[in-house]
Amino acid sequence: MNDTTGTGPRRVQLAPARVDEIRGLVQQLAGRPDPAEAPRLLADARTALADLLTDRDDLVRANAAAGEDLARWTGAIN
């Protein structure tokens, strides 16, 4: 999401390639990974979760801002 109001930091949604990487990670975790790969997979999973939570938080903020803008536009709030 990009913040076009100028009131906050500009943030870009996760790139489609990153989303594909995360989906691939989910598939790896659903299988029977090599135990030697566990530390790397755990680190990758942690990074993926952090990315997804950051993206979710940005979307929630953008949705709230859009709701406020719509309420102002319709006259529901000043």
BADO-505268 format. One record per residue: residue number from 0; x, y, z of N, C-alpha, C in turn. Coordinates in nm, 2 decimals. Atoms other than C-alpha are relative to their C-alpha. Layout:
NODE    i     n.X     n.Y     n.Z    ca.X    ca.Y    ca.Z     c.X     c.Y     c.Z
NODE  NUM       X       Y       Z       X       Y       Z       X       Y       Z
...
***
This chain:
NODE    i     n.X     n.Y     n.Z    ca.X    ca.Y    ca.Z     c.X     c.Y     c.Z
NODE    0    0.08   -0.12    0.00    0.00    0.00    0.00    0.09    0.12    0.00
NODE    1   -0.07   -0.12   -0.01    0.13    0.34   -0.07   -0.08    0.11    0.07
NODE    2    0.07   -0.10   -0.07    0.04    0.62    0.16    0.01    0.13   -0.08
NODE    3    0.00   -0.12    0.09   -0.07    0.91   -0.07   -0.04    0.12    0.08
NODE    4    0.04   -0.12   -0.08   -0.18    1.14    0.22    0.12    0.08    0.04
NODE    5   -0.11   -0.07   -0.04    0.17    1.24    0.30    0.02    0.01    0.15
NODE    6    0.00    0.00   -0.15    0.10    1.18    0.67    0.08   -0.11    0.06
NODE    7   -0.07    0.11   -0.06    0.30    0.87    0.71    0.11   -0.05   -0.10
NODE    8   -0.10    0.05    0.09    0.59    0.67    0.56   -0.06   -0.07   -0.12
NODE    9    0.05    0.07    0.12    0.54    0.55    0.21    0.04   -0.15    0.01
NODE   10   -0.02    0.14   -0.01    0.51    0.17    0.21   -0.05   -0.07   -0.12
NODE   11    0.05    0.07    0.12    0.48   -0.07   -0.08   -0.04   -0.14    0.04
NODE   12    0.05    0.13   -0.03    0.29   -0.39   -0.07    0.11   -0.10   -0.03
NODE   13   -0.10    0.11    0.03    0.49   -0.72   -0.07   -0.01   -0.02   -0.15
NODE   14   -0.01    0.03    0.14    0.61   -0.78   -0.42   -0.05   -0.14   -0.03
NODE   15    0.05    0.13    0.03    0.44   -1.07   -0.60    0.11   -0.11    0.01
NODE   16   -0.11    0.10   -0.01    0.78   -1.25   -0.62    0.02   -0.04    0.15
NODE   17   -0.02    0.04   -0.14    0.81   -1.23   -0.24   -0.12   -0.08    0.05
NODE   18    0.11    0.09   -0.04    0.46   -1.37   -0.19    0.02   -0.14   -0.06
NODE   19   -0.02    0.14    0.05    0.55   -1.66   -0.42    0.11   -0.07    0.08
NODE   20   -0.11    0.07   -0.08    0.87   -1.72   -0.22   -0.06   -0.05    0.13
NODE   21    0.06    0.04   -0.13    0.66   -1.73    0.10   -0.09   -0.12   -0.02
NODE   22    0.08    0.12    0.03    0.41   -1.97   -0.06    0.09   -0.13   -0.02
NODE   23   -0.10    0.11    0.01    0.71   -2.19   -0.16    0.05   -0.05    0.13
NODE   24   -0.04    0.03   -0.14    0.83   -2.18    0.20   -0.11   -0.08    0.07
NODE   25    0.11    0.08   -0.06    0.49   -2.30    0.32   -0.01   -0.14   -0.06
NODE   26    0.00    0.13    0.06    0.51   -2.59    0.08    0.11   -0.08    0.05
NODE   27   -0.12    0.07   -0.06    0.86   -2.68    0.21   -0.03   -0.04    0.14
NODE   28    0.03    0.04   -0.14    0.73   -2.67    0.57   -0.10   -0.10    0.01
NODE   29    0.11    0.11    0.00    0.43   -2.89    0.48    0.06   -0.13   -0.03
NODE   30   -0.06    0.13    0.03    0.66   -3.16    0.35    0.09   -0.05    0.12
NODE   31   -0.09    0.05   -0.10    0.93   -3.35    0.53    0.14    0.05   -0.02
NODE   32   -0.13   -0.06    0.03    1.23   -3.12    0.52    0.11   -0.07    0.07
NODE   33   -0.12    0.06   -0.06    1.57   -3.24    0.59    0.03    0.07    0.14
NODE   34   -0.03   -0.06   -0.13    1.65   -3.19    0.96    0.12    0.10    0.00
NODE   35   -0.11   -0.09    0.01    1.97   -3.02    0.86   -0.04    0.14   -0.05
NODE   36    0.06   -0.13    0.06    1.76   -2.75    0.68   -0.08    0.07    0.10
NODE   37    0.09   -0.06   -0.09    1.56   -2.68    0.99    0.04    0.14    0.05
NODE   38   -0.04   -0.13   -0.04    1.76   -2.38    1.11   -0.03    0.11   -0.11
NODE   39    0.03   -0.09    0.11    1.74   -2.21    0.77   -0.15    0.02   -0.02
NODE   40    0.15   -0.01    0.02    1.37   -2.29    0.73   -0.06    0.08    0.11
NODE   41    0.05   -0.08   -0.11    1.30   -2.15    1.07    0.03    0.15   -0.01
NODE   42   -0.04   -0.14    0.02    1.49   -1.83    1.00   -0.08    0.06   -0.12
NODE   43    0.08   -0.05    0.11    1.31   -1.80    0.66   -0.15    0.02    0.04
NODE   44    0.14   -0.01   -0.05    0.97   -1.86    0.83   -0.02    0.12    0.09
NODE   45    0.01   -0.12   -0.09    1.04   -1.59    1.09    0.00    0.12   -0.08
NODE   46    0.00   -0.12    0.09    1.13   -1.34    0.82   -0.13    0.01   -0.08
NODE   47    0.13   -0.01    0.07    0.82   -1.43    0.62   -0.11    0.05    0.08
NODE   48    0.10   -0.04   -0.09    0.60   -1.39    0.92    0.01    0.15    0.03
NODE   49   -0.02   -0.14   -0.02    0.75   -1.05    0.99   -0.04    0.08   -0.12
NODE   50    0.04   -0.07    0.12    0.70   -0.94    0.63   -0.15    0.00   -0.01
NODE   51    0.15    0.01    0.01    0.34   -1.06    0.63   -0.07    0.09    0.10
NODE   52    0.06   -0.08   -0.10    0.26   -0.89    0.96    0.01    0.15   -0.02
NODE   53   -0.02   -0.14    0.04    0.41   -0.56    0.85   -0.09    0.04   -0.11
NODE   54    0.09   -0.03    0.11    0.21   -0.58    0.53   -0.14    0.01    0.05
NODE   55    0.14    0.00   -0.05   -0.11   -0.66    0.72   -0.02    0.13    0.08
NODE   56    0.01   -0.12   -0.08   -0.05   -0.37    0.96   -0.02    0.12   -0.09
NODE   57    0.01   -0.12    0.09    0.00   -0.13    0.67   -0.14    0.00   -0.07
NODE   58    0.13    0.01    0.07   -0.32   -0.26    0.50   -0.11    0.04    0.10
NODE   59    0.10   -0.04   -0.10   -0.52   -0.21    0.83    0.00    0.15    0.01
NODE   60   -0.01   -0.14   -0.01   -0.39    0.14    0.86   -0.06    0.07   -0.12
NODE   61    0.05   -0.06    0.12   -0.47    0.22    0.50   -0.15   -0.01   -0.01
NODE   62    0.14    0.02    0.00   -0.82    0.07    0.54   -0.07    0.10    0.09
NODE   63    0.06   -0.10   -0.09   -0.89    0.29    0.84    0.01    0.14   -0.05
NODE   64   -0.01   -0.14    0.06   -0.76    0.60    0.66   -0.11    0.01   -0.11
NODE   65    0.10   -0.01    0.11   -0.98    0.52    0.36   -0.14    0.01    0.06
NODE   66    0.13   -0.01   -0.06   -1.28    0.47    0.59   -0.03    0.14    0.05
NODE   67    0.01   -0.14   -0.05   -1.22    0.81    0.75   -0.02    0.09   -0.11
NODE   68    0.01   -0.08    0.12   -1.18    0.97    0.41   -0.14   -0.01   -0.06
NODE   69    0.14    0.02    0.05   -1.51    0.82    0.30   -0.10    0.06    0.09
NODE   70    0.10   -0.06   -0.09   -1.69    0.92    0.61    0.00    0.16   -0.01
NODE   71   -0.01   -0.14    0.02   -1.56    1.28    0.56   -0.07    0.04   -0.13
NODE   72    0.05   -0.03    0.14   -1.66    1.27    0.19   -0.16    0.00    0.01
NODE   73    0.15    0.01   -0.01   -2.02    1.16    0.28   -0.06    0.09    0.10
NODE   74    0.05   -0.10   -0.10   -2.04    1.41    0.56   -0.04   -0.07    0.13
NODE   75    0.03    0.07   -0.12   -2.07    1.14    0.83    0.08    0.06    0.12
NODE   76   -0.09   -0.07   -0.10   -1.78    1.31    1.02    0.06    0.12   -0.07
NODE   77   -0.06   -0.12    0.05   -1.62    1.65    0.99    0.15   -0.01    0.00
***
